[in-house]
Amino acid sequence: MIDQSDAVLLAACNCIGDAAYDNQAVAAYLFEWIKALHAMGKRDVAAPQWVDKCIERYGFHPLKDDLTGEDMLYKVADKSCHGNPEDASRKVLQDFRRGRLGPICLQLAPLSEEDLGQQKVVLATEIQHDDSQQNLQEERLARAAEAMKSAEEQGLELPPIVHGNAAEDQGSTVEVGKGLFDGW
């Protein structure tokens, strides 16, 4: 499946066996998905009672304080499941499946006959994903450089592959997976 969101939504609807998915991830994604539908201005169509039911059942407003799906799941855990996120995720999924969160439509119909399928729902995590990937890569490189510097200061000898000059040391190209061991 190219877009895993459909698989996660099927899991939320209990159309996939329990052993095939993580309850916490699915419940958090469900919260994030419904929040995105609200952000798109589709509250009346997609989940008209969701905010009120979250306040009533879980004791928090899901659209305030810029909460992520995981944040909402942990709020449910703290308020009604003694801090256990696994119990909270099962509670959220059961509430959704039994209609206790009100009627919820997870997929939006096309706006016109020319549209080829459902409307795209963009999650907040997808918007931030591109920038965070670049920042994450830069952070990893900086940490790696700092670790190499620290190892050299402590007098630790690093293998040539770490320095990026293994081919120069061996006089040939580096074979992936061979390592530095030549045998017995």
Steps between C-alpha positions, in 0.01 A plus 500: 500500500648835399303701754502327839231733635231277346640197682509686832143621453390143422668390823314773689176362356596148615527367143852368562593237758621625838841336464575698182521846656599697808196630690680810624620602156156446347317691775745792479469505121120493527508806725741674263281414199179632655683814613618553140142466376400774745791718385375462142167647607315169458379471859130498414547230236768279652467506879237743630495374861863399542617805695203487738538124552874537575420763761221284645677162494866590545496840667699708249442713192682328211548812289653724767869524590613366158492138618633218282327164479746355750444792738126434487554130562715573806236742629243220477744270678559750781135591547326165469749209485739559792773618263503182289516597130424146377174493696424851377557400139264203534243727665524760222473236227202333670330835547553582134382159377187504715404855408559650843694787337199583285468434129838529329571485129869431440504549125367798313303457180613682185375855460403460135464232234842593359677406824652154474464392860479613856635836604856501631527543876832659597614430855702753696778242535530479119544877469783506752657178366718653224663760725548257785672243274760758395550614860525141618768418242701809594470412869620143436803621306589749774468231770711258295773761453497578872519127587795448265680801649437374852625150412820640350557722807474191720754320285259246358591361160209511259478265202585661165139467375391749768735763367380443145844410367488119512556477122817709530632285785437173315596627155174375344128557509311423816287187488176546686454239769858364487617689806863506608533128582697299239431155643695255713 
